[in-house]
Amino acid sequence: MLRGDSENQLVRTFRPRRRRLGAEMDDVYQRLIDRWSIDEDGDRFHPREVFGDASTTILEIGCGRGDLVVSYARGHRNDSLMAIDVHTRGIANILAGIEAHGLVNVRVVEGDAQVFVGRLAPGSIDEIWVFFPDPWPKARHRNRRLLRDDLIGALTRPLKVGGVLRLATDSADYARWAASAIGNSGRFSEPIGERPVWRIETVFERRAREEGRATIDVRWTRVAADD
Ligand SMILES: C[S@@+](CC[C@H](N)C(=O)[O-])C[C@H]1O[C@@H](n2cnc3c(N)ncnc32)[C@H](O)[C@@H]1O
């Protein structure tokens, strides 16, 4: 866990928002959150305690509205997904998808990934997805980026050797920055540029496309365990 100025403060990688859920989504949230969520903080655990022996276990960090989580989980019912975001609206949206499509292979985590990764047993995850992370384009905000040197180790500790870290971004600067941090960690293969066929266009990607920015998809395979 990376602490900021004071002992108890994490360097935030997200923009705080306070938007209320409408009555319908609030009802969904209240009815389903306890059944389908995992706490951000708590004892160490292995995802098999929640999912049993899934073929592939995935963590999406910063799932936003969660449209990809729902779409992927519908098409890959033997895979298991944990989707984390700090924003309640996206969490509620995923809960609605779980109910509408009878999904049993998804859990939501409402909170900060920097905290949650500390709960996951090392080597317990097959894939980590970071799709359209907040770009923090200003130089003085770059220390808030998720895929940065001093956070890569902690964020990817749960990823098994042979597991895959995926990034999609509309910021060439972010892609370069992340590639450098991931390369510096010494734990990953060379990057491979490849858009997964199942990665649907999210709201963020559509907005970037409409504003003329192309998406860069990259994946790295973990080749070394932690010391
Ligand atoms: C630009 S949005 C992209 C959302 C989604 N991946 C998409 O493609 O539409 C980035 C998301 O990452 C979330 N995020 C940023 N830092 C996070 C953290 N440390 N833990 C959990 N979520 C985080 C933000 O709250 C935001 O919803």
The ligand as a Tripos MOL2 file, in Angstrom:
@<TRIPOS>MOLECULE
LIG
   27    29     1     0     0
SMALL
NO_CHARGES

@<TRIPOS>ATOM
      1 C1        -11.3110    6.9720  -16.8350 C.3       1 LIG1
      2 S1        -12.2150    5.8440  -15.9190 S.3       1 LIG1
      3 C2        -12.3160    4.4110  -16.9670 C.3       1 LIG1
      4 C3        -13.3700    3.4310  -16.5390 C.3       1 LIG1
      5 C4        -13.4750    2.1480  -17.3900 C.3       1 LIG1
      6 N1        -12.3030    1.3120  -17.2510 N.3       1 LIG1
      7 C5        -13.7710    2.4310  -18.8360 C.2       1 LIG1
      8 O1        -12.9720    2.0690  -19.6940 O.co2     1 LIG1
      9 O2        -14.8230    3.0060  -19.0940 O.co2     1 LIG1
     10 C6        -11.0580    5.3730  -14.6910 C.3       1 LIG1
     11 C7        -11.7150    4.7090  -13.4820 C.3       1 LIG1
     12 O3        -10.6980    4.2160  -12.6100 O.3       1 LIG1
     13 C8        -11.1540    4.3840  -11.2880 C.3       1 LIG1
     14 N2        -10.0000    4.3500  -10.3880 N.ar      1 LIG1
     15 C9         -8.9270    5.1630  -10.4300 C.ar      1 LIG1
     16 N3         -8.0810    4.8410   -9.4320 N.ar      1 LIG1
     17 C10        -8.6400    3.7900   -8.7660 C.ar      1 LIG1
     18 C11        -8.2450    3.0360   -7.6290 C.ar      1 LIG1
     19 N4         -7.1050    3.2740   -6.9890 N.pl3     1 LIG1
     20 N5         -9.0490    2.0420   -7.2070 N.ar      1 LIG1
     21 C12       -10.2240    1.8010   -7.8420 C.ar      1 LIG1
     22 N6        -10.6550    2.4920   -8.9110 N.ar      1 LIG1
     23 C13        -9.8690    3.4840   -9.3660 C.ar      1 LIG1
     24 C14       -11.8760    5.7250  -11.3380 C.3       1 LIG1
     25 O4        -12.7520    5.8710  -10.2550 O.3       1 LIG1
     26 C15       -12.5790    5.6500  -12.6810 C.3       1 LIG1
     27 O5        -13.8750    5.1130  -12.5560 O.3       1 LIG1
@<TRIPOS>BOND
     1     1     2 1
     2     2     3 1
     3     2    10 1
     4     3     4 1
     5     4     5 1
     6     5     6 1
     7     5     7 1
     8     7     8 2
     9     7     9 1
    10    10    11 1
    11    11    12 1
    12    11    26 1
    13    12    13 1
    14    13    14 1
    15    13    24 1
    16    14    15 ar
    17    14    23 ar
    18    15    16 ar
    19    16    17 ar
    20    17    18 ar
    21    17    23 ar
    22    18    19 1
    23    18    20 ar
    24    20    21 ar
    25    21    22 ar
    26    22    23 ar
    27    24    25 1
    28    24    26 1
    29    26    27 1
@<TRIPOS>SUBSTRUCTURE
     1 LIG1         1 GROUP 0 **** ****
